[in-house]
Amino acid sequence: MAGSDPQPGPRASRAGRDLPAAIAVGLGLFIYVVITLAWWPVGFIVLLVALTSLGTIEVHQALLRIGMRSAILPVVIGNVAIIGGSYAAAALQSVSRVPWHVVLLGTIGGTVLLALIWRMFGGAENYVKDSAASLFIIGYIPLLASFVGLILAEEHGVAKVVAVFVCVVASDVGGYAAGATLGRHAMAPNISPKKTWEGMAGSVALASVLGILLSVYVLHQAWWFGLLLAVVVVITGTAGDLIESLIKRDVGIKDMSSFLPGHGGVMDRLDSTLVAAPAAWLVFVLSGVAW
């Protein structure tokens, strides 16, 4: 009606995000993760499989913009099999006697084979390009994400997963705080102009403090282990963020999707964790903490 005040819409932050939606989604995911890690680890894997399946769809849609069409149905099916199967094998290895790495390699190989055969019926045109898209998604998402499940399946796996996640979050928070207040020197201006070396220092500082505390009081390891884990997570997590930025720049998008209201795409939230998880798993293995 003329002269009436406009109806208020969703409140957006200065970055253009729907702040209430972002808070609601973030809080809901946080509560679910805490509950499942504490009392129902399988539920956490269910969430991981669901989010990474959405992530495969996001990357599939992004690659379509540059003429690469993955075999998305076999990839999603394989995502469930790779992550769920490797976790189940690792968690039940003492009972089933089936090595988790056999299941992991088998499901990866089966997914690749299924994707190649699926695309075969589309003809020769763009076969290599489309197959490359499928293999890229398989290696980028389900393979890397499976290491989260492998960490969780080990003795004291919940504490280890929490330590990795806390270091990832600390890296983001420390990097944002230091970069916003002290950032002067760009780290990778052609990839992510807002990332600075000062922000990187903030990431290392905060993640190191929390990593050491978690190592001593939660993992019951030496302080240096927490420092090592934190530094590795920060470096690889930052690389994961830059890798996703490169993908988005190549295909010409800002966010992977709007699957998570107020947050953008699922991959915009998982990018650091995907690359940090296998590196953290390797730290646990080489230090003798995981086995």
Protein Blocks (a to p, Z undefined) as FASTA:
>chain_A
ZZiacdddddddfkopafklmmmmmmmmmmmmmmmmmmommlmmmmmmmmmmmmmmmmmm
mmmmnopacdfklmmmmmmmmmmmmmmmmmmmmmnopafklmmmmmmmmmmmmmmmmmmm
nojnhklmmmmmmmmmmmmmmmmmmmmmmmmmpghklmmmmmmmmmmmmmmmmmmmmmmm
mombdfblmlmmmbcfklmmmmmmmmmmmmmmmmmmmnopafklmmmmmmmmmmmmmmmm
mmmmmmmmmnopabfblmbghklpfklmmmmmmmmmmmmmmmmmmnommZZ
